[in-house]
């Protein structure tokens, strides 16, 4: 294993670095701003008594009577919804409704009718099926929201969440596009190749890190189904949601791809939806 060496910065360099951080924390100059968004809290109960919590992020101003295409984000195992907030913000500023839940056993989704649960699946395939049904329930709940169009949906899953997203999307005809970011190795008893086969002709984007295993896994998955399968390798040696910090190439690739496969009505479908 390669060890990281400690690097000692000169005092002058440290002072400059501190000044840069302070300047970066200042408000943006007058006239420079990002489109505003707003959040709606989500909370509902599953059939087996788990209370799931999350947010729906929307553009600040949605014309009356408009229903926005929905992007569902599914975080990786051991993380929570905050890990994908930069991607959620980027999507909402471009006119999408974005649903972002804490998976059962993660973040705020640990309460049940009787006790609390934690993210430690003893039977991974069974737990993944439960997580898949949680995403199906989420769409059913959001169908009641007046600003969300649940007939036009995309799923974006990261790591283990990419397996959940594929499993849910394969069973939901309203899901028109699927993005899998640095997908994990399949759990025992679960077959993502089957789900991508069921996804059939609908398009899939597979975003990978620079690690050879990540790229090889994505190329294998791209063989399943008969629709467009795009593998987008990044040069970053990072994993899962660490590939998607604010302003990253990974977010730009997802925005551009979704703008073409799940366009927001009345908006351009060029790079990054601009």
C-alpha positions as a printed NumPy array, in Angstrom:
array([[  0.   ,   0.   ,   0.   ],
       [  1.374,   3.395,  -0.947],
       [  1.735,   5.759,   2.025],
       [  1.007,   9.448,   1.782],
       [  3.84 ,  11.753,   2.762],
       [  3.231,  14.751,   4.991],
       [  3.967,  18.069,   3.295],
       [  4.981,  21.112,   5.338],
       [  3.94 ,  24.455,   3.869],
       [  5.936,  27.644,   4.42 ],
       [  4.195,  30.158,   6.701],
       [  3.812,  32.67 ,   3.84 ],
       [  2.111,  30.07 ,   1.661],
       [ -0.216,  29.132,   4.521],
       [ -1.209,  32.777,   4.953],
       [ -2.002,  33.116,   1.253],
       [ -4.03 ,  29.903,   1.379],
       [ -6.007,  31.168,   4.387],
       [ -6.728,  34.459,   2.616],
       [ -7.961,  32.568,  -0.436],
       [-10.328,  30.505,   1.698],
       [-11.717,  33.648,   3.336],
       [-12.262,  35.328,  -0.019],
       [-13.947,  32.198,  -1.333],
       [-16.434,  32.367,   1.529],
       [-17.571,  35.874,   0.598],
       [-20.886,  36.346,  -1.273],
       [-20.795,  36.311,  -5.067],
       [-20.334,  39.731,  -6.709],
       [-23.448,  41.746,  -7.473],
       [-25.229,  40.478, -10.59 ],
       [-23.691,  36.983, -10.364],
       [-26.054,  34.371,  -8.909],
       [-27.323,  30.875,  -9.452],
       [-31.023,  30.153,  -9.984],
       [-32.735,  29.72 ,  -6.624],
       [-34.163,  26.405,  -5.481],
       [-36.405,  25.31 ,  -2.619],
       [-36.778,  22.104,  -0.663],
       [-39.871,  20.183,   0.397],
       [-39.467,  17.653,   3.22 ],
       [-40.548,  14.1  ,   2.426],
       [-41.555,  11.463,   4.972],
       [-43.549,   8.298,   4.472],
       [-43.906,   4.798,   5.9  ],
       [-43.12 ,   1.541,   4.1  ],
       [-45.269,  -1.58 ,   4.338],
       [-42.85 ,  -3.118,   6.839],
       [-43.017,  -0.065,   9.109],
       [-39.861,   1.889,   8.232],
       [-40.172,   5.688,   8.154],
       [-38.221,   7.043,   5.184],
       [-37.143,  10.677,   5.107],
       [-35.652,  12.936,   2.467],
       [-36.225,  16.013,   0.368],
       [-37.735,  17.072,  -2.923],
       [-35.68 ,  19.919,  -4.412],
       [-37.416,  22.174,  -6.927],
       [-36.662,  25.39 ,  -8.808],
       [-37.774,  28.379,  -6.759],
       [-40.319,  29.53 ,  -9.348],
       [-42.392,  26.956, -11.229],
       [-45.115,  28.371, -13.536],
       [-48.602,  27.471, -12.373],
       [-49.8  ,  24.223, -13.912],
       [-46.26 ,  23.077, -14.828],
       [-45.19 ,  19.558, -13.904],
       [-41.435,  19.007, -13.968],
       [-39.577,  15.85 , -15.015],
       [-38.309,  13.977, -11.98 ],
       [-34.767,  12.775, -11.248],
       [-34.44 ,  10.317,  -8.352],
       [-30.994,  10.163,  -6.716],
       [-29.958,   7.02 ,  -4.819],
       [-26.893,   7.318,  -2.583],
       [-24.365,   4.598,  -1.851],
       [-24.21 ,   2.224,   1.117],
       [-22.863,   3.782,   4.298],
       [-23.611,   7.329,   3.119],
       [-26.714,   9.516,   3.269],
       [-28.538,  11.974,   1.04 ],
       [-26.15 ,  14.838,   1.841],
       [-23.466,  13.124,  -0.238],
       [-25.45 ,  13.885,  -3.419],
       [-26.597,  17.421,  -2.627],
       [-24.205,  19.039,  -5.168],
       [-25.763,  16.948,  -7.944],
       [-29.284,  17.649,  -6.649],
       [-28.595,  21.405,  -6.615],
       [-27.211,  21.323, -10.159],
       [-30.249,  19.43 , -11.463],
       [-32.806,  21.64 ,  -9.693],
       [-31.209,  24.832, -11.016],
       [-31.724,  23.428, -14.529],
       [-35.417,  22.874, -14.065],
       [-35.775,  19.318, -12.739],
       [-37.631,  18.108,  -9.688],
       [-35.095,  16.102,  -7.687],
       [-35.995,  13.485,  -5.066],
       [-33.289,  12.494,  -2.623],
       [-34.108,  10.05 ,   0.18 ],
       [-32.018,   8.567,   2.955],
       [-32.041,   4.821,   2.325],
       [-33.436,   2.653,   5.11 ],
       [-30.864,   2.301,   7.861],
       [-29.069,   5.478,   6.756],
       [-29.28 ,   9.132,   7.82 ],
       [-32.752,  10.049,   9.076],
       [-34.397,   6.835,   7.744],
       [-33.725,   4.683,  10.799],
       [-36.99 ,   4.839,  12.708],
       [-39.594,   2.084,  12.57 ],
       [-42.873,   1.492,  14.356],
       [-41.066,  -0.447,  17.085],
       [-37.317,   0.312,  17.116],
       [-34.412,   1.778,  15.155],
       [-32.498,   0.104,  12.346],
       [-28.942,   0.476,  11.093],
       [-27.224,  -0.161,   7.793],
       [-25.88 ,  -3.68 ,   8.215],
       [-27.658,  -6.034,   5.782],
       [-27.387,  -9.667,   6.917],
       [-29.06 , -10.84 ,   3.682],
       [-27.867,  -8.337,   1.045],
       [-30.112,  -9.508,  -1.801],
       [-33.23 ,  -9.288,   0.393],
       [-32.236,  -5.85 ,   1.683],
       [-31.621,  -4.661,  -1.864],
       [-35.099,  -5.812,  -2.878],
       [-36.545,  -3.837,   0.045],
       [-34.588,  -0.761,  -1.036],
       [-35.913,  -1.236,  -4.573],
       [-39.491,  -1.287,  -3.303],
       [-38.777,   1.862,  -1.282],
       [-37.988,   3.661,  -4.563],
       [-41.213,   2.358,  -6.117],
       [-43.123,   3.685,  -3.103],
       [-41.351,   7.044,  -3.457],
       [-42.661,   7.446,  -7.009],
       [-46.164,   6.531,  -5.877],
       [-46.013,   9.195,  -3.162],
       [-44.622,  11.86 ,  -5.51 ],
       [-47.401,  11.224,  -8.057],
       [-49.594,  13.325,  -5.735],
       [-47.311,  16.355,  -5.922],
       [-48.726,  19.02 ,  -8.272],
       [-45.314,  20.116,  -9.603],
       [-43.884,  16.665, -10.362],
       [-44.428,  14.668, -13.552],
       [-43.944,  11.02 , -12.547],
       [-44.513,   9.897, -16.131],
       [-41.081,  11.353, -17.017],
       [-38.464,   9.996, -14.63 ],
       [-34.734,   9.286, -14.548],
       [-32.822,   7.408, -11.861],
       [-29.254,   8.231, -10.856],
       [-27.602,   5.734,  -8.497],
       [-24.113,   5.748,  -7.02 ],
       [-22.146,   2.665,  -5.922],
       [-24.541,   0.283,  -4.169],
       [-27.265,   2.817,  -4.937],
       [-26.667,   2.185,  -8.646],
       [-27.739,  -1.433,  -8.124],
       [-30.89 ,  -0.249,  -6.334],
       [-31.596,   2.267,  -9.101],
       [-31.215,  -0.395, -11.81 ],
       [-33.471,  -2.812,  -9.931],
       [-36.199,  -0.178,  -9.483],
       [-35.933,   1.326, -12.969],
       [-36.255,  -2.075, -14.655],
       [-39.713,  -2.49 , -13.106],
       [-40.991,   1.049, -13.714],
       [-41.929,   1.86 , -17.328],
       [-42.145,   5.578, -16.506],
       [-38.363,   5.621, -15.932],
       [-36.965,   6.815, -19.258],
       [-33.251,   6.943, -18.447],
       [-30.811,   5.448, -15.937],
       [-27.418,   6.7  , -14.722],
       [-25.09 ,   4.38 , -12.789],
       [-22.053,   6.036, -11.173],
       [-19.075,   3.867, -10.141],
       [-21.402,   0.926,  -9.618],
       [-20.512,  -1.578,  -6.873],
       [-19.861,  -5.259,  -7.366],
       [-23.216,  -7.095,  -7.344],
       [-24.304,  -8.57 ,  -4.017],
       [-24.786, -12.316,  -3.722],
       [-28.131, -13.419,  -5.133],
       [-28.641, -10.245,  -7.18 ],
       [-28.166,  -9.863, -10.934],
       [-27.86 ,  -6.343, -12.408],
       [-27.451,  -7.877, -15.868],
       [-31.034,  -9.125, -15.621],
       [-32.312,  -5.679, -14.635],
       [-30.448,  -3.954, -17.449],
       [-31.856,  -6.566, -19.788],
       [-35.366,  -5.726, -18.541],
       [-34.555,  -2.043, -19.065],
       [-34.345,  -3.093, -22.727],
       [-34.112,  -0.19 , -25.21 ],
       [-34.142,   2.621, -22.666],
       [-30.782,   4.448, -22.422],
       [-28.187,   3.942, -19.695],
       [-25.16 ,   6.067, -18.796],
       [-22.358,   4.378, -16.834],
       [-19.96 ,   6.88 , -15.236],
       [-16.695,   5.351, -14.018],
       [-13.623,   6.408, -12.109],
       [-10.116,   5.928, -13.483],
       [ -9.699,   2.674, -11.546],
       [ -9.456,  -0.256, -14.01 ],
       [-11.965,  -2.317, -11.988],
       [-14.573,   0.456, -12.217],
       [-14.167,   0.754, -15.986],
       [-14.195,  -3.008, -16.561],
       [-17.364,  -3.393, -14.472],
       [-19.104,  -0.658, -16.468],
       [-18.123,  -2.203, -19.808],
       [-19.553,  -5.559, -18.724],
       [-22.84 ,  -3.971, -17.689],
       [-23.011,  -2.033, -20.965],
       [-23.434,  -5.346, -22.778],
       [-26.924,  -5.91 , -21.34 ],
       [-30.112,  -4.575, -22.896],
       [-30.677,  -3.451, -26.461],
       [-30.789,   0.319, -26.009],
       [-28.074,   2.954, -25.922],
       [-25.363,   2.118, -23.392],
       [-22.8  ,   4.884, -22.847],
       [-19.66 ,   4.403, -20.738],
       [-18.191,   7.732, -19.568],
       [-14.758,   7.233, -17.946],
       [-13.484,  10.042, -15.724],
       [ -9.807,  10.663, -15.046],
       [-10.297,  10.975, -11.289],
       [ -9.024,   8.272,  -8.953],
       [-11.927,   8.712,  -6.58 ],
       [-14.835,   6.467,  -5.703],
       [-18.61 ,   6.779,  -5.767],
       [-20.015,  10.147,  -4.642],
       [-16.498,  11.579,  -4.36 ],
       [-16.637,  11.673,  -8.162],
       [-19.468,  14.23 ,  -7.911],
       [-18.369,  17.307,  -5.954],
       [-19.826,  20.673,  -6.957],
       [-18.608,  21.785, -10.381],
       [-17.018,  18.433, -11.211],
       [-16.738,  16.895, -14.704],
       [-18.899,  14.005, -13.473],
       [-21.824,  16.317, -12.726],
       [-21.376,  18.091, -16.079],
       [-21.512,  14.757, -17.942],
       [-24.709,  13.71 , -16.139],
       [-26.373,  17.077, -16.773],
       [-25.531,  16.994, -20.471],
       [-26.708,  13.402, -20.894],
       [-29.992,  13.946, -19.037],
       [-30.657,  17.154, -21.003],
       [-30.758,  14.99 , -24.13 ],
       [-32.597,  11.966, -22.743],
       [-34.982,  13.648, -20.285],
       [-35.266,  17.244, -21.517],
       [-37.002,  19.912, -19.477],
       [-39.834,  21.353, -21.617],
       [-38.966,  24.713, -23.133],
       [-35.251,  24.419, -22.362],
       [-32.318,  23.863, -24.665],
       [-30.878,  20.365, -24.871],
       [-27.273,  21.393, -25.481],
       [-24.366,  20.805, -23.099],
       [-25.394,  20.94 , -19.433],
       [-28.89 ,  22.064, -20.447],
       [-27.678,  25.561, -21.311]])
